[in-house]
Amino acid sequence: MPWFVAKRAIVAEGGVNDRHEYRVFSEAEIESIDPGWDWASFAFASREEAQAHADDQFWDELDD
């Protein structure tokens, strides 16, 4: 089953900032995603690969 990474902006006091929350979704969960989420990846073969990508994206944002 394909796995995907989605992201949504984290709202900070005073408005939206450049930080995002990342979450892994399975193909079966796609229909249940809230409109606030944007796709942040292509399909991964395993949940572990998708989670590693989500973690990398999160930490890369913190380094900016």
N, C-alpha and C positions, 0 to 999 in steps of 0.2 A: 504494500500500500504506500502511495506517495505521502510525503510529509512536507509541510510548508512553514515558513517563518513569516509572521505578520508583526507589524509594529504600530504603536499609537503614541501620540504625543503625551508627555506627562505635564499636567497643568501645575505650574508653580504659583505661589502667591504673586499676584500682580499680572498673571497672564501665562501664556504658553511659552515654554523655553525650548531649547534645542535638544532636549533629552527625550528618549523614547523608551517605552516598555516593549519588550519583545516576548512573543509567545509562539509556541509550536502548535500547529494544527494538523490533524490528519485530513485526508481527502474527505472522509465521512463527516467531518465537523465543519466543512466549508460553509454550508448553508446556515450554520448557527452563529457565524461571526457577526459581531455588531458593526454598524456602519463606520465607527470611529477607527477601525483597524485598516491599515494599508498593507499590501503585500510587500515583503522585504526580501524575498528569495524566489528561486526557481524550485522545482520539486527535488526532494532528496529521497533516496531509497530507504533510509532508515530514520527512526526517530532520533537516534543518537547523533547522526550526521546533522540533522536539522537543529538539534539543541546546541551542538558545538558551534554551528553558524550563528545562532541567536546569541550565544555567549560572546563570541568574537565581535559581533556588531555592537553589543552593549559595552564591552570594554573599550573598543575602538572609539566610541562616542565619548567616553570618559577621558580618554587621552587627548581629545581635541581641545 
